[in-house]
Amino acid sequence: MPQHKFIVCNYTQALSSGKVSWQSPSNIALVKYWGKYGEQMPMNPSVSFTLQNSNTQTCLSFEKKQSEGFEFEVFLDGKREVSFEPKIQKFFERVEVYLPFLKNFKFKIETTNSFPHSSGIASSASGMSALALCLMDMERQMQPAITTDYFNEKASFLARLGSGSACRSVEGPLIVWGEHAEINGSNNCFGIKYPFDVHQNFNDYQDTILLVDKGEKQVSSTLGHDLMLDHPFAEQRFRQAKENLLKLRPVFKNGDLSEFIKIVESEALSLHAMMMTSMPYFILMKPNTLEIINRIWKFRDETGSKVCFTLDAGANVHVLYPKLEKDNVLHFIKKELLQYCKNGEFIEDEVGLGATNILV
């Protein structure tokens, strides 16, 4: 199994105290992951665009200690955030076998998001991957022989144990996570860079995120994933995701945006169909979500634009389009769609290349 190579026997260098910092982006899945088993393993493969502007910056300060157990404090935007700490505790428990130094240090985790807190943009992907990268930075200081490939793979592997989709936020611009027989190197343990040709049409692809609802979701993603375990349409959905990932290969190669739209929008609606047909059933889309979708369809029919939408597990809408259409689509968004956004809020983003180290 791939995870065996991430178990460390010993380190060649010692650390006493220090500080590391990383900036890691969020990502938006084109083929959706919904349903997991074991320790954050996906029931189907997915592929995502790594984002550029929606990111988390995490600074990890550490100092040697003698006491037992994990010791850490979490700060969000400079204020202690005790509510985050149970999730970090669980994460440390999961990854300790791969990072045996965790109990030797006292940590201060300081984090901030480039996007508004509680804006409905999934911060778990960017947040957990940023923390995983900080921990890998520490490990690389203790084991300087670590290669870049190993560093990225293990960071993705660790991030997954904090939040499944976080494993897709280490690198970019297109990341595959989950085993697929037709994609060499794909696996359930960590994300890999999409290994096939990608047409220039997908360079600098734009993602304008319309903030329809900023409240807490009525059903958490964790519960939603669990409901797939006995979902009546689970097997069909997992098969559909694998087939759609395969259908995207010629699309990414030849730049066929019309086919791209069909697959991406179908995936978004399939994700929400699974929510509406689970037991218990639930709906995360809001009336304004549907208004936006219908207006995008109308605009596309009338203008021939290649704009499309996708959705995460929530009400907000990701409006995807090639950069050459940016001016026209932003005009359309501001004229027709902002009325359906909470306080008229939206975030301009685009495809990015992954996480970056911040010098401290």
C-alpha positions, 0 to 999 in steps of 0.5 A: 500500500502507498501509505507504508512509504510515509512511515519514518524510521528516524531523522538525521537532524534535530529541531528545538524550536522554530516557525514555518508558514505555507499558503495553500489554495482551495479547489473546485471539483469538476468530477465530484467525490461523494462517499468515503470509506475507511480513513478518508478514502474516496468511493470514486475518483475525482478531478479538480481545478486548483484555485489561485485566490481563495487560499489559507495562510497558516503559520506553525510555531513550535518548541520542544516540550517534555510533557505527554500528549499533543499540545497546541492552540489554534488562532483564526485571524489573531483570535483563539479558536477553541472550536477548531481544536477537536478537529486538529486533535483528531487529525494529529491522532490520525497522522501521528504514525507518519509524523512521530515528532508530533508529541515532542513539540508544543504548537501554535497554529495561526491561520487566516483565509483570503476569503471571508470567514463563513463565506461558504467557500470550503476552507477545510481543503485549503486549511488542512493542506496548509497545516499538512505542508507546515508539518512536512516543512518541519519533517524536511528540516529533520530529514533534508534528503526528502525529495520534492515529489515525496514532500508533495505526495506525503503532504497530500496524503496527510492533508487527506486525513484531515479533510478528503478534498484537501489532498487536491490542494497541494499542487495544480492546476488539475489534480486527480484523486482516487483510483482509476484503472485508466489513469496511471499513478492514481490512487486513493491515498493522495492526489496526483497531477493530471497526467495527460495533455491539457488544451490551452483553452483551460489555461487561466480558466476563470471561477467566479464564486457567487455567495448565495448563502453564507450560513452553516449547512443544514447537513454537514459534508461528513454526514452526507458522505456517510449517507452514500454507504447505503444509498440506493443509487450509490453504485450507479453514481460511482460508475458515472463518476469514473465514466465522466473522468474518462470522458474528460480526457479527450475534452482536456486534450482537444479543448472541446468546451461544449462537451466540458460544459455537459460533463461538469454541469451534469456532475454538479447536478448529480452530486445534489441528486444524491443528497435529495435521494438519500435517507434522510434526504436533504436539499442544500441548494437554495431558490437563488441557486436555481435562479442563477443556474437558469439565468446562466443557461439562458445567457448561454443560449442567447449569446453562445458563451461557453460559461457554465456552473458547478456546485460544491456541497452547498448553495453557492455557485461556481461560474466557470468560463475561459479567460477570453470571455472574462469581460463579458461574463463579469458584466453578465454576472454584475448585471443579472446574477448579483441580485441573487447573492447574499449582500451582492457578494462574489469572489473572482478566482481562477485556476492556480498552480498550488501551494507556496512556501511563505518565508518567515 
